[in-house]
Amino acid sequence: MEPTDMDRVRRAVASIAAGKPVVLLDGQGDAAKGSLVSAAYNATQHVLAFTVRHTTGFLQVPLAEALCDRLNLPPMAGARSDGRCASQRVSVDARDGVTTGISASDRATTARLLADPNTTPDALTRPGHIVPIRVADSGLLCRHDREEASVDLAQLAELPPAAVLSDIVSAHDQTTL
């Protein structure tokens, strides 16, 4: 029996809750792009190393706007005011518990900090190696895109509204997504 869309969502939510990454497709057919998504709250060195290895390596952390605003994450300087770029925030690293910020371990530490409701703005340094993305608190009800979907999956898994997201690179041509 073919799984329904709800079956797929339930499996994705269970994987996210268990700290495992899922593939999120944006579009259909040949035009579909895939992103590897995991919860920021339970990010681990192992999952982020896997993510970097199988994606572009450009890690973004979509955050619900309330969490993003509480951390005083300003827009990326020079970002276009239209589309996806308008939501990008200045890149960050964890202030403590990291070395250069680029390792999978360091990026996992930063992702967990971004998801932690007790993190204060001074716990982060700027610029860094993780790009936060400000997502409307209403998620997919407001905007139908992968960033909103990733945050909604984290919330459905009863985790803070923050995810780690990176675009998957083609296995046939590593210059394309």
C-alpha positions as CSV (number, residue, x, y, z in Angstrom):
1,M,0.0,0.0,0.0
2,E,1.3,3.4,-1.0
3,P,1.9,5.8,2.0
4,T,-0.3,8.9,2.1
5,D,1.0,12.4,2.5
6,M,0.0,12.3,6.2
7,D,1.9,9.1,6.6
8,R,5.0,10.8,5.1
9,V,4.5,13.8,7.4
10,R,4.2,11.5,10.5
11,R,7.4,9.7,9.6
12,A,9.2,12.9,9.0
13,V,8.0,14.3,12.4
14,A,9.1,11.1,14.2
15,S,12.5,11.3,12.5
16,I,13.0,15.0,13.4
17,A,11.9,14.2,17.1
18,A,14.5,11.4,17.2
19,G,17.3,13.7,16.0
20,K,17.5,12.2,12.5
21,P,17.6,14.3,9.3
22,V,14.9,14.1,6.6
23,V,14.8,15.1,3.0
24,L,12.4,17.9,2.2
25,L,11.3,18.3,-1.4
26,D,10.5,21.7,-2.8
27,G,8.5,21.2,-6.1
28,Q,7.8,18.1,-8.2
29,G,9.4,16.2,-11.0
30,D,12.7,17.4,-12.6
31,A,12.2,20.9,-11.1
32,A,12.2,19.5,-7.5
33,K,15.0,20.5,-5.2
34,G,15.8,18.7,-2.0
35,S,17.0,20.0,1.3
36,L,18.3,18.0,4.2
37,V,16.5,19.1,7.4
38,S,17.0,18.3,11.0
39,A,15.9,19.9,14.3
40,A,18.3,22.6,15.6
41,Y,17.4,21.8,19.2
42,N,19.0,18.3,19.1
43,A,21.7,19.0,16.5
44,T,24.7,16.7,16.8
45,Q,28.2,16.6,15.4
46,H,27.3,13.4,13.6
47,V,24.1,14.7,11.9
48,L,25.8,18.0,10.9
49,A,28.8,16.2,9.5
50,F,26.5,14.0,7.4
51,T,24.6,17.1,6.3
52,V,27.7,19.0,5.2
53,R,28.9,15.9,3.3
54,H,25.7,15.4,1.3
55,T,24.7,19.0,0.7
56,T,26.2,22.3,-0.3
57,G,27.6,22.7,3.2
58,F,25.9,26.1,3.5
59,L,24.0,25.6,6.8
60,Q,21.0,27.7,7.5
61,V,18.9,27.7,10.7
62,P,15.3,28.8,10.0
63,L,13.9,30.2,13.3
64,A,10.4,31.4,14.2
65,E,10.3,35.2,14.1
66,A,9.8,35.5,17.9
67,L,12.9,33.5,18.6
68,C,14.9,35.3,16.0
69,D,13.8,38.7,17.2
70,R,14.5,37.8,20.9
71,L,18.1,37.1,19.9
72,N,18.4,40.5,18.2
73,L,19.5,38.9,14.9
74,P,19.7,41.8,12.4
75,P,19.1,41.4,8.6
76,M,22.1,40.5,6.5
77,A,23.7,43.7,5.3
78,G,23.1,44.3,1.6
79,A,20.5,41.6,1.3
80,R,17.9,42.1,-1.3
81,S,14.5,43.2,0.1
82,D,12.6,40.7,-2.0
83,G,12.3,36.9,-1.7
84,R,14.4,34.6,0.4
85,C,17.3,36.9,1.0
86,A,15.2,39.3,3.0
87,S,14.8,36.7,5.7
88,Q,18.5,36.0,6.1
89,R,20.1,37.3,9.2
90,V,23.8,38.1,10.0
91,S,25.7,34.8,10.4
92,V,26.5,33.7,13.9
93,D,28.7,31.3,16.0
94,A,28.4,30.3,19.6
95,R,30.6,32.6,21.8
96,D,31.6,29.7,24.1
97,G,32.3,26.0,23.7
98,V,33.6,26.3,20.1
99,T,36.9,26.7,18.4
100,T,36.9,28.2,14.9
101,G,33.1,27.8,14.4
102,I,33.4,25.8,11.1
103,S,33.6,22.2,12.4
104,A,30.5,20.1,12.5
105,S,30.8,20.0,16.3
106,D,31.0,23.8,16.5
107,R,28.1,24.3,14.1
108,A,26.0,21.8,16.1
109,T,26.7,23.9,19.3
110,T,25.6,27.1,17.5
111,A,22.4,25.5,16.1
112,R,21.4,24.2,19.6
113,L,22.0,27.6,21.0
114,L,19.8,29.3,18.4
115,A,17.0,26.8,19.3
116,D,17.4,27.1,23.1
117,P,14.7,29.5,24.5
118,N,17.2,30.4,27.3
119,T,19.9,31.7,24.9
120,T,20.7,35.4,25.2
121,P,21.9,37.6,22.3
122,D,25.4,37.9,23.9
123,A,25.9,34.1,23.7
124,L,26.4,34.6,20.0
125,T,29.2,36.2,18.0
126,R,28.9,37.9,14.6
127,P,29.8,37.1,11.9
128,G,29.9,33.3,12.1
129,H,29.3,30.1,10.2
130,I,25.6,29.6,10.6
131,V,23.0,31.8,8.8
132,P,19.8,32.3,10.7
133,I,16.6,32.6,8.6
134,R,13.7,34.6,10.1
135,V,10.4,32.6,9.5
136,A,6.9,33.9,10.2
137,D,5.5,32.4,13.4
138,S,2.5,31.2,11.4
139,G,4.8,29.0,9.3
140,L,3.3,27.3,6.2
141,L,0.0,29.1,6.9
142,C,1.8,32.3,5.9
143,R,4.4,31.3,3.3
144,H,4.8,28.0,1.5
145,D,8.5,27.4,1.4
146,R,11.1,25.0,2.8
147,E,12.2,27.2,5.6
148,E,8.6,27.4,7.0
149,A,8.1,23.7,6.5
150,S,11.3,22.9,8.4
151,V,10.3,25.0,11.4
152,D,6.8,23.5,11.3
153,L,8.3,20.0,11.3
154,A,10.3,20.9,14.4
155,Q,7.2,22.2,16.1
156,L,5.1,19.2,15.2
157,A,7.9,17.1,16.8
158,E,7.3,19.2,20.0
159,L,10.7,20.9,19.7
160,P,11.5,24.6,19.6
161,P,10.7,26.3,16.3
162,A,14.2,26.0,14.8
163,A,15.7,23.7,12.2
164,V,19.0,23.1,10.3
165,L,18.6,23.2,6.5
166,S,21.0,22.8,3.6
167,D,20.4,22.1,-0.1
168,I,21.2,18.6,-1.4
169,V,23.8,18.5,-4.2
170,S,23.1,16.3,-7.2
171,A,24.8,12.9,-7.1
172,H,25.2,13.1,-10.9
173,D,26.5,16.6,-11.2
174,Q,27.9,18.2,-8.1
175,T,27.7,21.6,-9.7
176,T,23.9,21.4,-9.5
177,L,21.3,21.0,-6.8
